Amino acid sequence: MGGIEPQLDKIRARLRELLSTHLSQLQPETHNLATGDIVIEQGKPAEWVFLVSSGVLAVEHIEAGQPARMLALVREGEILGEMGLFGDNRYSAQVRVEQGPASLLAARSDDLLQALLFDTELVLEMLALSGARCRQANHNQALLLAAIQALSANDSAELQRCCSILSESSCSLANAAKQLESIQQRTMTHQS
């Protein structure tokens, strides 16, 4: 994920430390899940926030009539479902266990919101996490747009630069890079 990953690691560590001070108040439940289990359903009320203790989970976006598109993989130490605390209080993506077994600590959203009311450091770290994730999404979107522009302009060097970076990202972005390169190859073949 490029330059944002060291920042995310610091935020995750600080957030875990802050959350641990609220464990008695949050009274988390442990959820043990197998590969393929759905942890969060997109569009459902955001009743829980999860801390990944083990396993690898896939964050996916679902559009009607389309297959799920993987946005990210999350691992130990990641928090899931926190975006549902704000706004419309619904989960914006589906989360599925990609590599299990997975163990998650689950805290009720209302309990976490109560903790946030009295801990400004925790609020700031939650906002830092959301901000970092938004910056990463903006970076990915800019790369995709630059790659499409390069493909349209027949700029092979720029397309390769963008695709190289995208290939190091999530499965969906790596697949998008492969598709863009494939389109470029077909276009070059038709032009010959």
N, C-alpha and C positions, 0 to 999 in steps of 0.2 A: 504494500500500500504506500510505498514511497516515504516521503518526508513526514507524514503525519503519524506514522506508527510509533516513533519514540515518544511523542507527545501523548498519544493514547495510552501507552504503557504507564506513564506517570500518572495520568488521570485515573486509570483503572486501579492502580496500587493505592492511591490516596482515597478513592471512593470505597474500596474494600475496607481500608482502615477505619474510615468514618462510619461505614455501615456496621462494622463489628462493635462499635460503641453503642449501637442501638439495638443489638440482638434481643435483649430482654424485652424491649418495647415492641419490636417487630414480630417476635415469636414466629420465626419462619418454620415452614414445613419442608421436609426433604421429599423430593419427587425423584424416583428412580425410573428411568425410561429406557426403552430399547430402540434400536435403529428403526427409523420409519415412523415412530410415534410423533404425533402432532402436539406441540407444547402450547402454541398460541395459534388461534384461528383469526385470520384477517377479518376485520370488520366487527368482531365480537367486542362486548364491553371489556375494558381494561381493568380487570379485577385483581390482577396479580402482577408483581414485578419479580423477575428471576435473576439469581446470581448463579452462573454456571460453575459448578464445582469440578465436573469432569465431563468428557465427551466433546464431540464436535457437532454443532447445530447449524442448520442452513436457514438463513433469513430469505424468504421468498415473497415475491409480489404476484398476485393472481389477478388477471383480467378475464372477464367473462368469455368463455369459449376458447381460451388460450391456455397453453401449459404454464405451470408455475415457472417463474423466472427467478433464479437464484441471484440475490443481491450481494450477499456476504456469507462468509463462514465465521462462526464465533466459537471461541474456545474457553478454556478455564479462565476464570477471573472476569469474564464479560458480564454485563448486565443487559437483560432483555425486558422489553415491555415498558421501559421508563417513558417513552414518548406518549404512551397512553395516559399518563398522569396529567397531561396538559391538553388543552384544546377540546376535542369532542369526546374524550375519554373512551376511545375505541382503538383497538390495535390496527396499525397501518400496514402490517405485513403478517404473513404466516411464518411460524418457526417450527421446523421439523428436525428431529434427531437424524443427523447425517451419518455419524459414526458413534454407535453406542457400545456398551451401555453409557448412559449419561446420568449424572446426578446434579440436581438443581436445588438451591434453596429458594423457596417461594415465600414472599411476604405479601400480605394484602396491600393493595394500592392505598387504601384509606389509612392504614397504619404508617406507611411510608410518608404519605402527605402530612400526617401528624408530626412525624419526626422532622420533616422539612420545615415545619412552622417554627421549630425551636432551635434549629441548627443551621445558621447561615453558611457555614463552611460546607455542609452537605449540599445545600442548595447550589452553591457556586460550583461544586464539583459535578453535580448532575447537569448543570447548564454547560459546563466545560465539555462534558462528554457529548451532549447533544450538539454543541457547536462544532466540535471536532468531527463528528459524524457528518454534519451538514457540509463542512468544508471538503471532506473527502468525496461526498456525493457531487458537489459542485466541480471538483477537480475531474472526477470521472466523466461527468457530463461534458465538460469543456474538451476533454480528450476525444470523446466520441464525436462531438461536433467538428473538431479539427480534423479528425480522420475522414469524416464524410466530405468535408470541404476539400481535403487533399485528394480524395478519390475523384471528386467532381472535376477538380483542376488537373487531374492526371499528374499529381506531384508525388511520385513514388517514394522519394526520400522522406517527405513529411509523413506520408501514410505509414511507412515502415517504422518511423520513430514513434508515432502514436500507438500503432499496433503492438510494438515491443513493450511499451509501458502497460497497455491494457492487458497483455498476455500474462503479466505478473499479478493481476488483480483476481477478483472472484471468477468462478467458473463461467458465469454469464458474460462477463466482460471479455474474458479470454475467448469464448465462443464468438462474440461479436467481432473481435479482432480477426479471427480466422475467416469469418464470413466476409468481412471487408476485403481481406487479402484475396479471397476466392473470387469476389466480384471483380477485383482489379485484374486477376489472371484471365478471367473470361473476357473482359473488355479488351485486354491486350491481344488475346487470341483472335477475337472478332475483327480487330483493327488490322491484323496482319494479312 
